[in-house]
Amino acid sequence: MANIVVFGSQWGDEGKGKIVDMLAEKASAIVRFQGGNNAGHTLVVNGEQCILHLIPSGVLHAGKKCLIGNGVVLDPAVFCEELDALAKRGIDVSSERLMVSKKTHVIMPYHCAMDVARESAKSDGKKIGTTGRGIGPCYEDKMHRCGIRAGDFANKELLREKIEKALEEKNVLLKHLYGEDPIDAQAVYDKIEPYVDRLVPYLGDVSSAIQEANEKGGMVLFEGAQGTHLDIDHGTYPFVTSSNTVTANAASGSGCSPRALDRIVAIVKAYTTRVGGGPFASELFDENGDYMQRQGGEFGATTGRKRRCGWLDMVVLRESVRLNGPTELAITKLDVLSGLKELKICVAYKYNGKEILYPPQEQNGMAYVEPVYETLPGWDDDITGAQSWDDLPDNARDYLKRIEELSGVPVGLVSVGPDRAQTF
Ligand code: IMP
């Protein structure tokens, strides 16, 4: 059965969790391949809300294997908290169905301290607005080749040694550069130790587990986190996250061949949002933006921050299509736009006196573009009960058709509300 990759085509928060949850029904395994608990996937099942930050959204489906790949950064405290919260709801979180790659890097308390210290030291306008979850510093250690991997938890002596070594350098920075108190290695070890024995039974070979699922004829679903324009290479650098969020990383972040990625689903919010700092060409500062923020309940699932809102940006989406190769689009939150008189779509940017169809590649170039809009009529009807294309008003269908034309990719799924059932 063809494997599926789901990715965010904008700046994250496109509603991936819900679509992953839906597609998970047919999967035999669901794997996360990048990011960490900076993500927040909000799911509503039978009217009950569940927010997951780390464990794949597919966990809500009984019997599915949930895998955390090598490309993820894992905070063991958050992992254990999520295990407990899910177990309380009666969900099976045994090591029979949940696996963490031995190669996954672990977020330590000093990564969070570095993340927060760095952000506080930046002046306004330079702040990235990170989630403060230690994501960047953990990936830095991975590249610096001094990171702690989940597999190291099986060797407490090695773990202790690595903590001590890491702190030699971090404490110099914390104390002398950021004016913070140094961190004691023993205190870090004591804080982490309760999670060590809990994590070890979950350690495994995710790469082999994917292969095995495929060999048995099962489908593997790759669950992306964040969005393409937060990608460390291709996003609006430096206002990005620290991992590759593009679909190519589904292969290297989990340990499979790129040839294993068959169907690629781009999650596209019907408008655009962004949390944290960084340029956002189609951002709105008027009543239309307030309307989207209110109707869409646009608050970050991880930090609770208000999300910035704006019109759908096809320049951003066109770049996502080029980078990720989607076979279809899943349009989410279309219902949020009901009630707006007119809808604008940003079709190009004016930049340095020219009209461009792709984002500029200079650092922060997007901060200097002027959006070029096309205007379409809105609709007033409540579409939250729509179950098919035919149930949508003409103007909503025209909006979707225009997205297909401008992106060159067919719309395969439409979501008109938070519940599993509000999708066709
Ligand atoms: P970090 O990933 O915590 O380092 O944050 C870097 C940037 O990515 C900040 O602007 C965050 O707001 C943003 N970010 C990280 N994770 C998410 C997410 O899941 N959704 C939306 N934005 C995110």
Residues whose N, C-alpha, C, O or C-beta is under 5 A from the ligand:
A	BS01	IMP	W11 G12 D13 N38 A39 G40 I128 G129 T130 T131 G132 R133 I135 G136 Q226 L230 V240 T241 S242 V275 G276 G277
